[in-house]
Each structure stands twice: as structure tokens, then as C-alpha cells.
Amino acid sequence: MKILVTGGCGYTGVVLANSLLDLGHEVIVVDTQWFGNDLGERPNLKVINQDVRTMDYSVLDSVESVIHLANIANDPSVDLDPLLSWEVNVLATMRLTEASVRAGVRRFVFASSGSVYGVQEAEQVTEDLPLVPISVYNKTKMVAERAVMSYMDEMDIYCVRPATVCGVSPRQRLDVAVNMLTYQALKNGKVTVFGGDQTRPNIHIKDLVGVYQHLIFNEVNPGVYNAGFENISIHEIALRVKEILPCEIIKTPSNDPRSYRLSSKKLLDSGFVPKHSVADAMQELSEAYKLGELLDEPRFHNVKWMKENPTEFK
């Protein structure tokens, strides 16, 4: 299958692109490479250094499936330049969806976010609950979802609402909960927890890659799918880190109100089976660190890198 992956040089994108290549598929990656390119050269891989806002849609020729990951990710990153984020997360998504329809793409997978639900009291946050976005990032994802879903009659559309991702990637991220706390324990022997009572859903990066592949390779009903399998508090994440890596836990106040749980029953009922856990991610991060493969590079922290390299994308 010929597959286009936008944002294929990102944290999840690199792992996804390599996995698709390992399965024998032809992969085209469109990415600004703002955070670098860790894909290297491989047979059946074409990497195009382009901005999704101005990309050449001729790349869609003969493409059967699109997995659209390219975006400005998470609240702090979006807050640096909200206008840029509306352009990338919403306008570029709308244009790509329209172009995919014209090109005859069969399946379109959009990477949304589990954070679109906002603060929810429900024990089981399912796909049919109303969205209550509380940040600009949440709002861009909600609006983009609605734009993409408006093409449901013209191709198979899948909107995936992932939990917070964890685990090892060539383009690592050390600014997401599990990875951040694990790295703190490895490097400093202590972890800092802001608040701690906030609940977050989590998903191992290999399982998220598996979700995207599940949707494009199987006969799954189009629609919206939550993707998160461990709903645990930030403090519980720290305690799990301590079970693997003896460390001191330091708790500090936080004004972050975000607390939500995801139910992924719909995804599980479609036949997807998760194979990895938060504990697996912590163990893999620890092993990579011991091998000298887990480095604290500035580009592994989205906001830090964007502040230091503000002209790379504009």
C-alpha cells in the first residue's frame, strides 16, 4: 500500500513510518523537519521537506491512505503562537482532507487529541460525550475534527483521540508525563510532581502506531475513536517510576485543572488489542538511558526548541 504520513519525522511519526516500511509498504513523509529528521534513507521511503500549509498535493497521486499527524502539539506549544496553530492544525487539515478526496484517497486518519474533552467528571469518557475544550490547542483539534468528519460520505474517515503518549522514539519527547518523570529519576534520582491528583490517560507509542495501522489495514467502521488504556494520576505515575527506579518524589502545587479519563471500549470492540503498558515504556526508557541512547537534547522538548528556533517554521 502507498501511504502518506504527514508529520512523519515527529515523535510518533518516526516510529509509525519505520513500522509501515518494515511491513513492506511504500511510505511518503511530508514534514517541515523543524525538530530534525531521524528516519534516514530506506527503500520505499520518500521524505519531503514541506510545510503542510503549502504542501504540493501532487504527492497524493496513487496514495491509498493518509495518516495526518502534522500539527503544533500540546497546550504550551500552541500558546507560543495561537495564529500559527490555527493555520497548521485547522486550515492545513481542511485543505489536505479536500485534496485527499479529489485524489481518490480511500482512508484518511486524523490524529486529534483526547484533551478535546476538557475537564470531565464522568468515570467513562466515551466518544459520544460533548467536547468541552478549555485551551486553544483543544479548540483547534475540535474544529479540525469537525472539518475532517464533514467528508465522511466521500472517503473513510477516522478521527483518533489519543491519550498522552509514552515510550522511546528516535525523535524522543521528554516533555510528556511518563517520559519526563522517568528521565528525571534516571538523571537526578528524584522526580517533581506538579499537583499530582490530575488523572491522565496514557498509551504506549507502539500501541498508538498499532492503532493507526489497525484502522487502515482492517475493515473498521469509520468514525471517532479514543485511544488510551491506562487512566492514572500524575502522582501514581511517579509511584510507578519509583517501583522501577528508586527515587525521591517531590510534590509541588499546580494550577493545571486538566483531569480526564478515556474509555477505549469502542476501539477494543473493533478488534484492536493493546500489547504495551506504561511500565513497559518506563523500562524501555531506562534501558535506552543505560545504553547512552536517551539524551536530553533541546529538540526533545517542544516548547524549549520552538523558543530557541522561532524562525524554522515561519
Buried (B, 14 or more C-beta within 10 A) or exposed (E): BBBBBBBBBBBBBBBBBBBBBEEEBBBBBBBBBBBBBBBEEEEEBEBBEBBBBEBEEEBBEEBBBBBBBBBBBBBBBBBBBBEBBBBBBBBBBBBBBBBBBEBEBEBBBBBBBBBBBBEBEEEEBBBEBEBEBBBBBBBBBBBBBEBBBEBEEBBBBBBBBBBBBBBBBBBBBBBBBBBBBBBBBBEEEEBBBEBBEBBBBBBBBBBBBBBBBBBBBEEBEBBBBBBBBBBBBBBBBBBBBBEBBEBEBEBEEBEEEBBBBBBBEBBBEBEBEBEBBBBBBBBBBBEBBEEEEBEEBEBBBBBBBBEEEEEEBE
